Amino acid sequence: MKRFLATLLLAIQVSLPAFGADLSTKDAAALTEVIDQCNAAFFRSDASGIADVTADRLLQAVGGRDKYVESVQGGIKAAQSTGLKLVSHHGEPPTAPVKADGFLIVIVKETNVMEARGKQFRSEGFTVAVRPAAGGRWKLIGGNGISQNPGIVAMLYPGFPADYKFPPYTTTPL
């Protein structure tokens, strides 16, 4: 069950929409594009593609790109073995951007209903999107890990409020 939930959370990370709250139209479109790229990479079992849209500082923190790709490949295989699929998704607009260490950081809350082996689960969570404040590509950090260690964003991006209240991240059977 623990492996199944980890797989479910990986799938949720890559199935987010993007909207434009407090972001320019250009930023909202760019964020949507990155999330779409991550989704497409997951559904074609492309762990490298997922790593391409993962925040560089997170990749460094987990031991580098190769180690991250290996971990994601394991999650993809586990998802495939359960027949995991997305039933429905609802996303909220990103939060207002927070500037920290030369980056803009937004939180995107979402609710997903997933199905595997004939059982459905609801996940309510979030993802973090970051890009250089001067402009550049948005990159993603999954909210499940952050929910277990909320100080990680402030560690990766000094100046981000250490006491920031992230949304809860829950997965419950339906």
C-alpha positions as CSV (number, residue, x, y, z in Angstrom):
1,M,0.0,0.0,0.0
2,K,2.9,2.4,0.8
3,R,4.4,1.9,-2.7
4,F,0.9,2.4,-4.2
5,L,0.5,5.7,-2.4
6,A,4.0,6.9,-3.4
7,T,3.0,6.0,-7.0
8,L,-0.3,7.8,-6.7
9,L,1.5,10.9,-5.4
10,L,3.9,10.9,-8.3
11,A,1.0,10.7,-10.7
12,I,-0.7,13.6,-9.0
13,Q,2.4,15.7,-9.2
14,V,2.4,15.5,-12.9
15,S,-1.3,16.1,-13.5
16,L,-1.7,19.7,-12.6
17,P,-3.3,22.6,-14.6
18,A,-2.1,26.2,-14.4
19,F,-4.1,29.3,-14.2
20,G,-3.1,33.0,-14.1
21,A,-3.8,34.4,-10.6
22,D,-1.5,37.3,-10.0
23,L,0.8,36.2,-12.9
24,S,1.1,37.9,-16.2
25,T,-0.6,36.2,-19.1
26,K,2.8,35.2,-20.4
27,D,3.8,33.6,-17.1
28,A,0.5,31.8,-16.8
29,A,0.9,30.4,-20.3
30,A,4.5,29.4,-19.6
31,L,3.5,27.7,-16.3
32,T,0.7,25.8,-18.1
33,E,3.2,24.7,-20.7
34,V,5.7,23.3,-18.2
35,I,2.9,21.4,-16.3
36,D,1.6,20.0,-19.7
37,Q,5.2,18.9,-20.5
38,C,5.4,17.1,-17.2
39,N,2.1,15.4,-17.7
40,A,3.0,14.3,-21.2
41,A,6.3,12.9,-19.9
42,F,4.6,10.9,-17.2
43,F,2.0,9.4,-19.6
44,R,4.7,8.4,-22.0
45,S,6.8,6.9,-19.2
46,D,9.6,9.5,-19.7
47,A,11.4,10.0,-16.4
48,S,14.0,12.2,-18.1
49,G,11.2,14.5,-19.3
50,I,9.9,14.8,-15.8
51,A,13.4,15.7,-14.6
52,D,13.6,18.3,-17.3
53,V,10.8,20.2,-15.6
54,T,11.9,19.6,-12.0
55,A,13.5,22.5,-10.1
56,D,17.3,22.3,-10.5
57,R,17.9,22.9,-6.8
58,L,15.7,20.0,-5.9
59,L,17.6,17.7,-8.4
60,Q,20.9,18.8,-6.7
61,A,19.5,18.2,-3.2
62,V,18.4,14.6,-4.0
63,G,21.8,13.6,-5.3
64,G,21.6,14.8,-8.9
65,R,19.6,14.3,-12.0
66,D,20.5,10.6,-12.6
67,K,19.4,9.6,-9.1
68,Y,16.2,11.5,-9.5
69,V,15.5,9.9,-12.9
70,E,16.0,6.5,-11.4
71,S,13.6,7.2,-8.6
72,V,11.0,8.5,-11.0
73,Q,11.4,5.5,-13.3
74,G,10.5,3.3,-10.3
75,G,7.4,5.3,-9.6
76,I,6.3,5.1,-13.2
77,K,6.7,1.4,-13.3
78,A,4.7,1.0,-10.1
79,A,1.9,3.2,-11.5
80,Q,1.8,1.1,-14.6
81,S,1.6,-2.1,-12.6
82,T,-1.5,-0.8,-10.8
83,G,-3.2,0.6,-13.9
84,L,-3.3,4.0,-12.3
85,K,-5.4,6.5,-14.1
86,L,-6.7,10.0,-13.6
87,V,-10.5,10.2,-13.2
88,S,-10.9,13.9,-12.5
89,H,-8.9,17.0,-11.7
90,H,-9.6,20.4,-10.3
91,G,-6.9,23.0,-10.0
92,E,-7.0,26.4,-8.3
93,P,-5.1,29.5,-9.5
94,P,-1.5,29.8,-8.3
95,T,-0.9,31.9,-5.2
96,A,0.6,35.4,-5.5
97,P,4.3,35.0,-6.3
98,V,6.8,35.1,-3.4
99,K,10.3,36.4,-4.2
100,A,13.2,34.5,-2.6
101,D,16.9,34.2,-3.5
102,G,16.3,35.7,-7.0
103,F,13.3,33.4,-7.8
104,L,9.6,33.7,-8.0
105,I,7.7,30.9,-6.2
106,V,4.0,30.1,-6.5
107,I,1.9,27.3,-5.0
108,V,-0.8,25.6,-7.1
109,K,-3.5,23.8,-5.1
110,E,-5.3,20.9,-6.7
111,T,-7.7,18.0,-6.2
112,N,-7.4,14.8,-8.1
113,V,-9.5,11.6,-8.2
114,M,-7.4,8.6,-9.3
115,E,-8.3,5.0,-9.9
116,A,-6.2,1.9,-9.6
117,R,-7.3,-1.7,-9.3
118,G,-10.9,-0.7,-9.2
119,K,-10.6,1.6,-6.3
120,Q,-10.7,5.4,-6.3
121,F,-8.7,7.8,-4.2
122,R,-9.0,11.6,-3.7
123,S,-5.9,13.6,-3.3
124,E,-5.9,17.2,-2.2
125,G,-2.5,18.8,-2.5
126,F,-0.3,21.2,-4.2
127,T,2.8,21.7,-6.3
128,V,5.4,24.5,-6.1
129,A,6.5,26.2,-9.3
130,V,9.7,28.3,-9.4
131,R,11.4,30.5,-12.0
132,P,14.2,33.1,-11.9
133,A,12.7,36.5,-10.9
134,A,14.4,38.1,-13.9
135,G,12.6,35.7,-16.2
136,G,13.1,32.2,-17.4
137,R,11.5,28.8,-17.4
138,W,9.1,27.6,-14.7
139,K,10.2,24.4,-12.9
140,L,8.2,22.2,-10.5
141,I,8.6,20.7,-7.1
142,G,5.9,18.1,-5.9
143,G,4.0,19.1,-2.8
144,N,3.9,15.7,-1.1
145,G,7.6,15.9,-0.1
146,I,7.2,19.5,0.9
147,S,4.2,18.6,3.1
148,Q,6.4,16.2,5.0
149,N,9.3,18.7,5.2
150,P,7.9,22.2,4.8
151,G,11.2,23.8,5.5
152,I,12.7,22.4,2.3
153,V,11.6,25.4,0.1
154,A,13.2,27.9,2.5
155,M,16.3,25.7,2.5
156,L,16.4,25.5,-1.3
157,Y,15.5,29.2,-1.8
158,P,16.8,31.3,1.1
159,G,14.5,34.2,1.8
160,F,11.3,32.1,1.3
161,P,9.4,32.4,4.6
162,A,10.4,29.5,6.8
163,D,7.0,29.6,8.5
164,Y,5.0,29.6,5.2
165,K,1.8,27.6,5.7
166,F,1.5,25.2,2.7
167,P,-1.9,23.7,2.0
168,P,-2.5,20.2,3.5
169,Y,-1.7,17.2,1.3
170,T,-4.0,14.3,1.8
171,T,-5.0,11.1,0.0
172,T,-8.1,9.3,1.0
173,P,-10.0,6.3,-0.4
174,L,-13.4,7.0,-1.8
